[in-house]
Amino acid sequence: MNKTSNKSRGGSSPTPSSGKRRARAAKATAGSKSHTTIRTETPTIPSKQQQLAALIVRDQGATLEEMIAATGWLPHTTRAALTGLKKKGYAISSDKVGGVRTYRGIAPE
């Protein structure tokens, strides 16, 4: 036998035969019958920066420890996010009372 006769008999070829293609197409169309899917509105989870903004606009403000606990960020990342909020227009101030620094902010209009 030579190599050309092996291909004509349906030997192993990298592409499937037309019969296999038709079977796959039939399976694909059989499984794709129209089903109505009911999508419910899922509440969107606020981003970490939005959570941080919500913390500092509270009347009592937020300490660095509270912001770290809420976001899971390191202290320097949390401070950098405060700078990012300043760039977005938040007026942020900080007070140190009893050795604890508290950050307060006013949201931009």
C-alpha distances in whole Angstrom, upper triangle without the diagonal:
4,7,8,7,8,11,12,11,14,13,15,17,21,22,23,22,25,26,26,28,30,31,32,34,36,37,38,40,41,43,45,47,50,52,56,56,60,60,64,65,65,68,67,67,69,68,69,71,73,74,75,77,78,80,82,83,85,89,88,85,83,83,80,79,79,77,74,74,73,71,69,70,71,75,74,71,74,76,74,73,77,77,74,76,79,77,77,80,81,85,84,87,88,90,91,93,94,91,88,87,86,85,86,84,85,82,82,83
4,6,6,7,9,11,12,14,12,15,16,19,21,22,21,24,25,26,27,30,31,31,33,35,36,37,40,41,42,44,47,50,52,55,55,59,59,62,64,63,66,65,66,68,66,67,69,71,72,73,75,77,78,80,81,83,87,87,84,81,81,78,78,77,75,73,73,72,69,68,68,69,73,72,69,72,74,72,71,75,75,72,74,77,75,74,78,79,83,82,85,85,88,89,91,92,89,87,85,85,83,84,82,83,80,80,81
4,6,5,7,9,10,12,10,12,12,15,17,19,18,21,23,23,24,27,28,29,31,33,33,34,37,38,39,41,44,47,49,52,52,56,56,59,61,60,63,61,62,64,62,64,66,67,68,70,72,73,74,76,78,79,83,83,80,78,78,75,74,74,71,69,69,68,65,64,64,66,69,68,66,68,71,68,67,71,71,68,71,73,71,70,74,75,79,78,81,82,85,85,88,88,86,83,82,81,79,80,79,79,77,76,77
4,5,5,7,9,11,10,12,12,15,16,18,17,19,21,22,23,25,27,27,29,31,32,33,35,37,38,39,42,45,48,51,51,55,55,58,60,60,62,61,62,64,63,64,66,67,69,70,72,73,75,77,78,80,83,83,80,78,78,75,75,75,72,70,70,69,66,65,65,67,70,69,66,69,71,69,68,72,71,69,71,73,71,70,74,75,79,79,82,82,86,86,89,89,87,84,82,82,80,80,79,79,76,76,77
4,5,5,7,9,9,12,13,16,17,18,16,19,20,21,23,25,26,27,29,31,32,33,35,36,38,39,42,45,47,51,51,55,56,59,61,60,63,62,63,65,64,66,68,69,70,72,74,75,76,78,80,81,85,85,82,80,80,77,76,76,74,72,72,70,68,67,67,69,72,71,68,71,73,71,70,74,74,71,73,76,73,72,76,77,81,81,84,84,87,88,90,91,88,86,84,83,81,82,81,81,78,78,79
4,6,5,7,6,9,10,14,15,15,14,18,18,19,21,23,24,25,27,29,29,31,33,34,35,37,40,43,45,48,49,52,53,56,58,58,60,59,60,62,61,63,65,66,67,69,71,72,73,75,77,78,82,82,79,77,77,74,73,73,70,68,68,67,64,63,64,65,69,68,65,68,70,68,67,71,71,68,70,73,71,70,74,75,78,78,81,81,84,85,87,88,85,82,81,80,78,79,78,79,76,75,77
4,5,5,5,8,8,11,12,13,12,15,16,16,18,20,21,22,24,26,27,28,30,32,33,34,37,40,42,46,46,50,50,54,55,55,58,57,58,60,59,60,62,63,65,66,68,69,71,73,74,76,79,79,77,74,75,72,71,71,68,66,66,65,62,61,62,63,67,66,63,66,68,66,65,68,68,65,67,70,68,67,71,72,76,75,78,79,82,83,85,86,83,80,79,78,76,77,75,76,73,73,74
4,6,7,10,10,14,14,14,12,14,15,16,18,20,21,22,24,26,27,28,30,31,33,35,37,40,43,46,47,50,51,55,56,56,59,59,60,62,61,63,65,66,67,69,70,71,73,75,76,78,82,82,79,77,77,75,74,73,71,69,69,67,65,64,64,66,70,69,66,68,71,68,67,71,71,68,70,73,70,69,73,74,78,78,81,82,85,85,88,89,86,83,82,81,78,79,78,78,75,74,75
4,6,9,11,14,14,13,11,14,14,15,18,19,20,22,24,25,26,28,30,30,32,34,36,40,42,45,46,50,51,54,56,56,59,58,59,62,61,63,65,66,67,69,70,71,73,75,76,78,81,82,79,77,77,74,74,73,71,69,68,67,65,64,64,66,70,69,66,68,71,69,68,71,71,68,70,73,71,70,74,75,78,78,81,82,85,86,88,88,86,83,82,81,79,79,78,78,75,75,76
4,7,8,11,11,10,8,11,12,12,14,16,17,18,20,22,23,24,26,27,29,31,33,36,39,42,43,46,47,50,52,52,55,55,56,58,57,59,61,62,63,65,67,67,69,71,73,74,78,78,75,73,73,71,70,69,67,65,65,63,61,60,61,63,66,66,63,65,67,65,64,68,68,65,67,70,68,66,70,71,75,74,77,78,81,82,84,85,82,79,78,77,75,76,74,75,71,71,72
4,6,10,11,11,10,14,14,14,16,19,19,20,22,24,24,26,28,29,30,32,35,38,40,43,44,47,48,51,53,52,55,54,55,58,56,58,60,61,62,64,66,67,68,71,72,73,77,77,74,72,72,69,69,68,66,64,63,62,60,59,59,61,65,64,61,63,66,64,63,66,67,64,66,69,67,66,70,70,74,74,77,77,80,81,83,83,81,78,77,76,74,75,73,74,71,71,72
4,7,9,9,10,14,14,13,15,18,18,18,21,23,23,24,27,28,28,30,33,36,38,41,41,45,45,48,50,49,52,51,52,54,53,55,57,58,59,61,63,63,65,67,68,70,74,73,71,68,68,66,65,64,62,60,60,59,56,55,55,57,61,60,57,60,63,60,59,63,63,60,62,65,63,62,66,67,70,70,73,73,76,77,79,80,77,74,73,72,70,71,70,71,68,68,69
4,6,7,9,12,14,12,14,17,17,17,19,22,22,23,25,27,28,29,32,35,37,40,40,44,44,47,48,48,51,50,50,53,51,53,55,56,57,59,61,62,63,65,67,68,72,72,69,67,67,64,64,63,61,59,59,58,55,54,54,56,60,59,56,58,61,58,57,61,61,58,60,63,61,60,64,65,68,68,71,72,75,75,78,78,76,73,71,71,69,69,68,69,66,66,67
4,7,9,13,14,13,13,17,17,16,18,21,21,21,24,26,26,27,30,33,35,38,38,41,41,44,45,45,47,46,47,49,48,49,51,52,54,55,57,58,60,62,63,65,69,68,66,63,64,61,60,60,57,55,55,54,51,50,51,53,56,55,52,55,57,55,54,57,57,54,56,59,57,56,60,61,65,64,67,68,71,72,74,75,72,69,68,67,65,66,64,65,62,62,63
4,7,9,11,10,9,13,14,13,15,18,18,18,21,23,23,24,27,30,32,35,35,39,39,42,44,43,46,45,46,48,47,49,51,52,53,55,57,58,59,62,63,64,68,68,65,63,64,61,61,60,57,56,56,54,51,51,51,53,57,56,53,55,58,55,54,57,57,54,56,59,57,56,60,61,64,64,67,68,71,72,74,75,73,70,68,67,65,66,64,64,61,61,62
4,7,8,6,7,10,11,10,12,15,15,16,18,20,21,22,25,28,30,33,34,37,38,41,43,43,46,45,46,49,48,50,52,52,54,56,57,58,60,62,63,65,68,69,66,64,64,62,61,60,58,56,56,54,52,51,52,54,58,57,54,56,59,56,55,58,59,56,57,60,58,57,61,62,65,65,68,69,72,73,75,76,74,71,69,68,66,66,65,65,62,62,63
4,5,5,6,9,10,11,13,14,16,17,19,20,22,23,26,29,31,34,35,39,40,43,45,45,48,48,49,51,51,53,55,55,57,59,60,61,63,65,66,68,71,72,69,67,68,65,65,64,61,60,59,58,55,55,56,58,61,61,57,59,62,60,58,62,62,59,60,64,61,60,64,65,68,68,72,72,75,76,78,79,77,74,72,71,69,69,68,68,65,65,65
4,5,5,6,9,10,10,12,14,15,16,18,20,21,23,27,29,32,34,37,38,42,44,44,47,47,49,51,51,53,55,55,57,59,60,61,63,65,66,67,71,71,69,67,68,66,65,64,62,60,60,58,56,55,56,59,62,61,58,60,63,60,58,62,62,59,60,63,61,60,63,64,68,68,71,72,76,77,79,80,78,75,73,71,69,69,67,67,64,64,64
4,5,5,6,9,10,11,12,14,15,16,19,20,22,26,28,32,33,37,38,41,44,44,47,47,49,51,51,54,56,56,57,60,61,61,63,66,66,68,71,72,69,68,68,66,66,64,62,61,60,58,56,56,57,59,63,62,59,61,64,61,59,63,63,60,61,65,63,61,64,65,69,69,72,73,76,77,79,80,78,75,73,72,70,70,68,68,65,65,65
4,5,5,6,9,10,11,12,14,15,17,18,21,24,26,30,31,34,36,39,41,41,45,44,46,48,48,50,52,53,54,56,58,58,60,63,63,65,68,69,66,64,65,63,62,61,59,57,57,55,53,52,53,56,59,59,56,57,60,58,56,60,60,57,58,62,60,58,62,63,66,66,69,70,73,74,76,77,75,72,70,69,67,67,65,65,62,62,63
4,5,5,6,9,10,11,12,14,16,17,19,22,25,28,29,33,34,37,39,39,43,42,44,46,46,48,50,51,52,54,56,56,58,61,61,63,66,67,64,63,64,61,61,60,57,56,55,53,51,51,52,54,58,57,54,56,58,56,54,58,58,55,56,59,57,56,59,60,64,64,67,68,71,72,74,75,73,70,68,67,65,65,63,63,60,60,60
4,5,5,6,9,10,11,12,14,15,17,21,23,27,28,32,33,37,39,40,43,43,45,47,47,50,52,52,53,56,57,57,59,62,62,64,67,68,66,64,65,63,63,61,59,58,57,55,53,53,54,57,60,60,56,57,60,58,56,59,60,57,58,61,59,57,60,61,65,65,69,70,73,74,76,77,75,72,70,68,66,66,64,64,61,61,61
4,5,5,6,9,10,10,12,14,16,20,22,26,27,31,32,35,38,38,42,42,44,47,46,49,51,51,52,55,56,56,58,61,62,63,66,67,65,63,64,62,61,60,58,56,55,53,51,51,53,55,59,59,55,57,60,58,56,59,60,56,57,61,59,57,60,61,65,65,68,69,72,73,75,76,74,71,69,67,65,65,64,64,61,61,61
4,5,5,6,9,10,11,12,15,18,20,24,25,28,29,33,35,35,39,39,40,43,43,45,48,48,49,51,53,53,55,57,58,59,63,63,61,59,60,58,58,56,54,53,52,50,48,48,49,52,55,55,52,53,56,54,52,55,56,53,54,57,55,53,57,57,61,61,64,65,68,69,71,72,70,67,65,64,62,62,60,60,57,57,57
4,5,5,6,8,10,11,13,16,19,22,23,27,28,32,34,35,38,38,40,43,43,45,47,47,48,51,52,52,55,57,57,59,62,63,61,59,61,59,58,56,54,53,53,50,48,48,50,52,56,55,52,53,56,54,52,55,56,52,53,56,55,53,56,57,60,61,64,65,68,69,71,72,71,67,66,64,62,61,60,59,56,56,56
4,5,5,6,9,10,12,15,18,21,23,26,28,32,34,35,39,39,41,44,44,47,49,49,50,53,54,54,56,59,59,60,63,64,62,61,62,60,60,58,56,55,54,52,50,50,51,54,58,58,54,55,58,56,54,57,58,54,55,58,57,55,58,59,62,63,66,67,70,71,73,74,72,69,67,65,63,63,61,61,58,58,58
4,6,5,6,9,11,14,16,20,21,24,26,29,32,33,36,37,38,41,42,44,47,46,47,50,51,51,53,56,56,57,61,62,60,58,59,57,57,55,53,52,51,49,47,47,48,52,55,55,51,52,56,54,51,55,56,52,53,56,55,53,56,57,60,60,63,64,67,68,70,71,69,66,64,63,61,61,59,59,56,56,56
4,6,5,6,9,12,14,18,19,22,24,27,29,30,33,34,36,39,39,41,44,43,44,47,48,48,51,53,53,54,58,59,57,55,57,55,54,52,50,49,48,46,44,45,46,49,52,52,49,50,53,51,48,51,52,49,50,53,52,49,53,53,57,57,60,61,64,66,67,68,67,63,62,60,58,58,56,56,52,53,53
4,5,5,7,10,13,16,18,22,23,27,29,30,34,34,37,40,40,43,45,44,46,49,49,49,52,54,54,55,59,60,58,57,58,57,56,54,52,51,50,48,46,47,48,51,54,54,51,52,55,53,50,53,54,50,51,54,53,50,53,54,58,58,62,63,66,67,69,70,69,65,63,61,59,59,57,56,53,53,53
4,6,6,10,12,16,17,21,23,27,30,31,34,35,37,40,41,44,46,45,46,50,50,50,52,55,55,56,60,60,59,57,59,57,57,54,53,52,51,48,47,47,49,52,55,56,52,53,56,54,51,54,56,52,52,56,55,52,55,56,59,60,63,64,67,68,69,71,69,66,64,62,60,60,58,58,54,55,54
4,6,9,10,14,15,18,20,24,26,27,31,32,34,37,38,40,43,42,43,46,47,47,49,52,52,52,56,57,55,54,55,54,53,51,49,48,47,45,43,44,45,49,52,52,49,49,52,51,48,51,52,49,49,53,51,49,52,52,56,56,59,60,63,64,66,67,66,62,61,59,57,56,55,54,51,52,52
4,6,8,11,13,16,18,22,24,26,29,30,32,35,36,39,41,40,41,44,45,45,47,50,50,51,54,55,54,52,54,53,52,50,48,47,46,44,42,43,44,48,51,51,47,48,51,49,46,49,50,47,47,51,49,47,50,50,54,54,58,59,62,63,64,66,65,61,59,57,55,55,53,52,49,49,49
4,6,10,12,16,18,21,24,26,30,31,33,36,38,41,43,42,43,46,47,46,48,51,51,52,55,56,55,54,55,54,54,51,49,49,48,45,44,45,47,50,53,53,50,50,53,51,48,51,52,49,49,52,51,48,51,52,55,56,59,60,63,65,66,67,66,62,61,59,56,56,54,53,50,50,50
4,7,9,13,15,19,22,24,27,28,31,34,36,39,41,39,41,44,44,44,46,49,48,49,53,54,52,51,54,53,52,50,48,48,46,44,42,44,45,49,52,52,48,48,51,50,47,49,50,47,47,50,49,46,49,49,53,53,57,58,61,63,64,65,64,61,59,57,54,53,51,51,47,47,47
4,6,10,12,16,19,21,24,26,29,32,33,37,39,37,38,42,42,41,44,47,46,47,50,51,50,49,51,50,49,47,45,45,44,41,40,41,43,47,49,50,46,46,49,48,45,47,49,45,45,48,47,45,47,47,51,51,55,56,58,60,61,63,62,58,57,54,52,51,49,49,45,46,45
4,6,9,13,16,18,22,23,26,30,31,35,37,35,36,39,40,38,41,44,43,44,47,49,47,47,49,48,48,45,43,44,42,39,38,40,42,45,48,49,45,45,48,46,43,45,47,43,43,46,45,42,45,45,48,49,52,53,56,58,59,60,60,56,54,52,50,48,47,46,42,43,42
4,6,10,13,15,18,20,23,26,28,31,33,31,32,36,36,35,38,41,40,40,44,45,44,43,45,45,44,41,40,40,38,35,35,36,38,42,44,45,41,41,44,43,39,42,43,40,39,43,42,39,42,42,45,46,49,50,53,54,55,57,56,52,51,48,46,45,43,43,39,40,40
4,6,10,12,16,18,21,24,26,30,32,29,30,34,34,33,35,38,37,38,41,42,41,41,43,43,42,39,38,38,37,33,33,35,37,41,43,44,40,39,43,41,38,40,42,39,38,41,41,38,40,40,43,44,47,48,50,52,53,54,54,50,49,46,44,43,41,40,37,38,37
4,7,9,12,14,17,20,23,26,28,26,27,30,30,29,32,35,34,34,38,39,38,37,40,39,39,36,34,35,33,30,30,31,33,37,39,40,37,36,39,38,34,36,38,35,34,37,37,34,36,36,39,40,43,44,47,49,49,51,51,47,45,42,40,39,37,37,33,34,34
4,6,9,12,15,18,21,24,26,24,24,28,28,26,29,32,31,31,35,36,35,34,37,37,36,33,32,33,31,28,28,30,32,36,38,39,35,34,37,36,33,34,37,34,32,36,36,32,34,34,37,38,41,42,44,46,47,48,48,44,43,40,38,36,35,34,31,32,32
4,6,9,12,15,18,21,23,20,21,25,24,23,26,29,28,28,31,33,32,31,34,34,34,30,29,30,29,25,25,27,29,33,35,36,32,31,34,33,30,31,33,30,29,32,32,29,31,30,33,34,37,38,41,43,43,45,45,41,39,36,34,33,31,30,27,28,28
4,6,9,12,15,18,20,18,18,22,22,21,23,26,26,26,29,31,29,29,31,31,30,27,26,27,25,22,22,24,26,30,32,33,29,28,31,30,27,29,31,28,27,30,30,27,29,29,32,32,35,36,38,40,41,42,42,38,37,34,32,31,29,29,26,27,27
4,6,9,12,15,17,15,15,19,19,17,20,23,22,22,26,27,26,25,28,28,27,24,23,24,22,19,19,22,24,27,29,30,27,25,28,28,24,25,28,25,24,27,28,24,26,25,28,28,31,32,35,36,37,39,39,35,33,30,28,27,26,25,23,24,24
4,6,9,12,14,12,12,16,16,15,18,21,20,21,25,26,24,23,26,25,25,22,20,21,21,17,16,19,21,25,26,27,24,22,25,24,21,22,25,22,20,24,24,21,23,23,26,26,29,30,33,34,36,37,37,33,31,28,26,25,23,23,20,22,22
4,6,9,11,10,10,13,14,13,15,18,18,19,23,23,21,20,22,22,22,19,17,18,17,13,13,15,17,21,23,24,20,19,22,22,18,20,22,20,19,22,23,20,22,21,24,24,27,27,30,31,33,34,33,30,28,25,23,23,22,22,19,21,22
4,7,8,6,6,10,10,10,12,15,15,16,20,21,18,17,20,19,20,17,14,16,15,12,11,14,16,19,20,21,18,16,19,19,15,16,19,16,15,19,19,17,19,17,21,20,23,24,27,28,30,32,31,27,25,22,20,19,18,18,16,18,19
4,5,5,6,9,10,11,12,15,16,17,21,21,18,17,19,18,18,16,13,14,14,11,9,12,13,16,18,18,15,13,16,15,12,14,16,14,13,17,17,15,17,16,20,19,22,23,26,27,29,31,30,26,24,22,19,19,18,18,16,18,20
4,5,5,6,9,10,11,13,14,16,20,19,16,14,16,14,15,13,10,10,11,8,6,9,9,13,14,15,11,10,13,13,9,11,14,12,12,15,16,15,17,16,18,17,20,20,23,24,26,28,26,23,21,19,16,17,16,18,16,18,20
4,5,5,6,9,10,11,12,15,18,18,15,14,15,14,15,14,10,12,13,10,8,11,11,14,14,14,11,9,11,11,7,9,11,9,8,12,13,11,13,12,15,14,17,18,21,23,25,27,26,22,19,17,14,15,13,15,13,15,17
4,5,5,6,9,10,11,13,16,17,14,14,16,16,17,14,11,14,14,11,10,14,14,17,17,18,15,12,14,14,10,11,14,11,9,13,14,12,13,12,15,14,18,19,22,24,25,28,27,23,21,18,15,14,13,13,11,13,15
4,5,5,6,9,10,11,15,15,12,11,13,13,14,11,9,11,11,7,8,11,12,15,15,17,14,11,14,15,11,12,15,13,11,15,17,15,16,14,16,15,17,18,20,22,23,25,24,21,19,16,14,14,13,14,13,16,18
4,5,5,6,9,10,14,14,10,9,11,10,12,9,6,9,10,8,7,11,11,13,13,14,12,8,10,11,8,8,12,11,9,12,14,13,14,12,14,12,14,14,17,19,21,23,21,18,15,13,11,11,10,12,12,15,17
4,5,5,6,9,12,13,10,10,12,13,15,12,10,13,14,11,11,15,14,17,16,16,14,11,12,13,9,8,11,10,7,10,13,11,11,8,11,10,13,14,17,19,21,24,23,19,16,13,10,9,8,9,8,11,14
4,6,5,7,10,11,9,9,13,14,15,12,10,13,14,11,12,15,16,18,18,19,17,14,15,16,13,12,15,14,11,14,16,14,14,11,13,12,15,16,18,20,21,24,23,20,17,14,12,10,9,10,9,13,15
4,6,6,9,9,6,6,9,10,11,8,7,11,11,9,11,14,14,16,15,17,16,12,13,15,13,11,15,15,12,14,17,16,16,12,14,12,13,13,15,17,18,20,20,16,14,11,9,8,9,11,11,15,17
4,5,8,8,5,5,8,10,12,10,9,12,14,12,13,16,16,17,15,17,16,12,12,14,12,9,13,13,10,12,15,14,13,10,10,8,9,10,12,15,16,19,18,15,12,9,6,5,5,8,9,13,16
4,6,8,6,8,12,14,16,13,12,16,17,14,16,19,19,21,19,20,19,15,16,17,14,12,15,15,11,13,16,14,13,9,10,9,11,12,14,17,18,21,21,18,15,11,9,6,5,6,7,11,13
4,5,5,8,11,14,15,12,12,16,16,14,16,19,20,22,20,22,21,17,18,20,17,15,18,18,15,16,19,18,17,13,13,12,13,13,14,17,17,20,20,17,15,11,10,7,8,9,10,14,16
4,6,9,12,16,17,14,15,19,19,17,20,22,23,24,22,24,23,20,20,22,20,17,20,21,17,18,21,20,18,15,14,13,13,13,13,16,15,18,19,16,15,11,10,8,9,10,12,16,17
4,7,9,13,14,12,13,16,16,16,18,21,21,22,20,22,22,18,18,21,19,17,20,21,18,19,22,21,20,16,15,13,12,11,11,13,12,15,16,13,12,8,9,7,10,12,15,18,20
4,7,10,12,10,10,14,14,13,15,18,18,19,17,19,18,15,14,17,15,13,16,17,14,15,19,18,17,13,12,10,10,9,10,12,12,15,15,12,10,6,5,4,7,10,12,16,19
4,7,8,6,7,10,11,10,12,15,15,15,13,16,15,12,12,15,14,12,15,16,14,15,19,19,18,14,14,11,11,9,10,12,12,14,14,10,9,5,5,7,9,13,14,18,21
4,5,5,6,9,10,11,13,14,14,14,11,14,14,11,11,15,14,12,15,17,16,17,20,20,20,17,16,13,12,9,10,10,11,12,11,7,6,5,6,9,12,16,17,21,24
4,5,5,6,9,10,11,11,10,10,7,10,11,8,8,12,11,10,13,15,15,16,19,20,20,17,17,13,13,10,12,11,13,14,12,9,7,7,8,11,13,17,18,21,25
4,5,5,6,9,10,10,10,10,8,12,12,10,11,15,14,14,17,18,18,19,22,23,23,20,20,17,16,14,14,14,14,15,13,10,10,10,11,14,16,20,21,24,28
4,5,5,6,9,10,11,12,11,14,14,10,12,15,14,13,17,18,17,19,22,21,22,19,19,16,16,14,15,15,15,16,15,11,11,10,10,12,15,18,19,22,25
4,5,5,6,8,8,10,9,11,10,7,9,12,10,10,14,14,13,16,18,18,19,16,17,14,15,13,15,16,17,18,17,13,12,10,10,12,13,16,17,20,23
4,5,5,5,5,7,7,10,9,7,10,12,11,12,15,16,16,18,20,20,22,19,20,17,18,16,18,17,19,20,18,14,13,13,13,15,17,20,20,23,26
4,6,5,8,9,10,13,12,10,13,16,14,15,18,19,18,21,23,23,24,21,22,19,20,18,20,19,20,20,19,16,15,14,15,17,18,21,22,25,28
4,6,8,11,12,15,13,10,13,15,13,14,17,17,16,19,21,20,22,19,21,18,19,18,20,20,21,22,21,17,17,15,14,16,17,19,19,22,25
4,5,9,10,12,10,8,12,13,10,12,15,15,15,18,19,19,21,18,20,18,20,19,21,22,23,24,23,19,18,16,15,17,17,20,19,22,25
4,7,9,12,10,9,13,14,12,14,17,17,17,20,22,22,24,22,23,21,22,21,23,23,24,25,23,19,19,18,17,19,20,23,23,25,28
4,6,8,6,6,10,10,10,12,14,14,15,18,19,20,22,20,22,19,20,19,21,22,24,24,22,19,17,17,16,19,19,22,22,24,27
4,6,5,6,9,10,11,13,15,15,17,19,20,21,23,21,22,19,20,19,21,20,22,23,20,17,16,17,16,19,20,23,24,26,29
4,5,5,6,9,10,11,13,14,15,17,19,20,22,19,20,17,17,15,17,17,19,20,17,14,13,14,13,17,18,21,22,24,28
4,5,5,6,9,10,11,12,14,15,17,19,20,19,19,16,17,16,18,18,21,22,19,17,15,16,15,18,18,22,22,24,27
4,5,5,6,9,10,10,12,14,15,17,19,17,19,16,18,17,20,20,23,24,21,19,16,17,15,17,18,21,20,22,26
4,5,5,6,9,10,11,13,14,15,17,15,16,13,15,14,17,17,20,21,19,16,14,13,12,14,14,17,18,20,23
4,5,5,7,9,10,11,13,14,16,14,14,11,12,12,15,15,18,20,18,15,12,12,10,13,13,16,17,19,23
4,5,5,6,9,10,11,13,15,14,15,13,14,14,18,19,22,24,21,19,16,16,13,15,15,17,17,18,22
4,5,5,6,9,10,11,13,11,13,12,14,15,18,20,22,24,22,19,16,15,12,14,13,15,15,16,19
4,5,5,6,9,10,11,9,10,8,10,11,15,17,19,22,20,17,14,12,9,10,10,12,12,14,18
4,5,5,6,9,10,9,10,9,11,13,16,18,22,24,22,19,16,15,12,13,12,14,14,14,18
4,5,5,6,9,9,11,11,14,16,19,21,24,27,25,22,19,18,14,15,13,14,13,13,16
4,5,5,7,6,8,8,12,14,18,20,23,26,24,21,18,16,12,12,9,10,9,10,13
4,5,5,5,6,7,10,13,16,19,22,25,24,21,17,16,12,12,9,10,10,10,13
4,5,7,9,10,14,16,20,23,26,29,27,25,21,19,16,15,13,13,12,10,14
4,6,9,11,15,17,21,24,27,30,29,26,22,20,16,15,12,11,9,8,11
4,6,9,13,16,19,23,25,29,28,25,21,19,15,13,10,9,7,5,8
4,6,10,13,16,20,22,25,25,22,18,15,12,10,6,6,5,5,9
4,7,10,14,17,20,23,23,20,16,14,10,8,5,5,7,7,11
4,7,10,14,16,20,19,16,13,10,7,6,4,7,9,11,14
4,7,10,13,17,16,14,10,8,6,5,6,9,12,14,17
4,7,10,13,12,10,6,5,4,6,9,12,15,17,21
4,6,10,10,8,5,5,7,8,11,14,18,20,23
4,7,6,5,4,6,9,11,15,18,21,24,27
4,5,5,6,8,11,13,17,20,23,26,29
4,6,8,10,14,16,20,23,26,29,32
4,7,10,13,16,20,23,26,29,32
4,6,10,13,17,20,23,26,29
4,7,10,13,17,20,23,26
4,7,10,14,16,20,23
4,7,11,13,16,19
4,7,10,13,16
4,6,9,13
4,7,9
4,6
4
